[in-house]
Amino acid sequence: MAYGHIVDALGLAVIGINLMTWRVAKQLRAVDPGYFKTRDGSLHWWDIASMNAVVGMLFDRHLPATKHGQDMRWRLIVVRVLNAIAMAAGMIFLWVGLSQPWLIFGK
């Protein structure tokens, strides 16, 4: 039995997590306009500086700040937990894909 459909579902979950992360980043920019230091001050998915800023948001020790409010605090925590789960799932996928590819790609 191939697990291709499960891998597709996990891929869609990762895409959803990334979209959620970008949404929280845009909400954080609305709450604290000076947080992201990009060229034009806005976030674009095609801009490398914006991507680095969003990934940096996930690992910033100073977030969530009390001035951002309780709602933004919970959003940041949820996005961090979901990204950690996605990273772990990606490592498991790589391990299974490289060590036992017939489980994913079938015969």
N, C-alpha and C positions, 0 to 999 in steps of 0.2 A: 504494500500500500504506500503510495506516495503522499507526502504531506505538502504538496504544492499549494493547495487551497488555504491551508493554515498559514503558510508563509505569505501568501497574498493578503490574507486578513491582517497579519502582523504588520505588513508593509503599509496598509491603509491606516492602521492604528498609529504608526510612527508619523505618517503624513498629518494625521489629525492632531497629534501632540505638537508637531512643529507649527501648525497653524494656530493652535492655542497659545503657544509660546510667543509668537509674533503679535497676537492680539493683546496679551498681557503687557508686552513691551510697549505697544502703542498706547495702552491705557496708562502705563507708568509715565510715558512721555507727556501725556495730558495732565497728569497729577504733578509731575516734577519736570518742567520743560528743560531744565539745565542738566539733567542727569546724563543723557546721551550726548557725547561729544563727536558728532559727525560733521562732515563738511558743510552741509546746508541746514543742519539741526533737525532733520527729519529722518525717518527710517524707511528704507527701500529694500525689498528683498533681493534686488539685483546688485546692490552696493556692498562690496567686501567690508568696508568700514562699518556699515550697519550690521552685517552678519556678526562681525567680531564684537560689536557692542552688545548685541542680544545674547551671544554666548557668554560674554563677560558678566551680563546681568545675572545669569544663572549661578555664577561662582563668586559673586561679590559678597563679602562678609558684612558689609554695611547695610545690606538690604535684608529684610524689609525695615525701613526706617519708621519711627513712630509718627512722623509728620505726614506719611502717606496714607494713614488710616488703617483700620482693621480689615476692611474689604480687600484692599490691595495686598495686605500682609498674607491673607489666606490664599489669594490668587497666586502670589509668588511661591508660596510653600507648595501648593498643588502642582504648579508647573515644574518646580524642582524635583518633586517626587516622581512625576510622570516621566521626566527626562532621564532620571536615574534608572527607572524601570526600562525605558527604551534602550539605554546604553547596555544594560545587562542582557536584554533580549537580543540586541545586535551581536554581542560577544558570543552568546549561545548559538545564534544562527551561523556565525562564522565558524565556530568549532564544529557544529554538525555538518555544515556545508563543505568544509575542507576535509573532515575525517570520514564522513559517511554520506557522500553526495547522492547515493541512490535513494536515500530516504526522502529527499526533496525533489529530485529531478526524475525519479522513476526510471523504468526500463523501456 
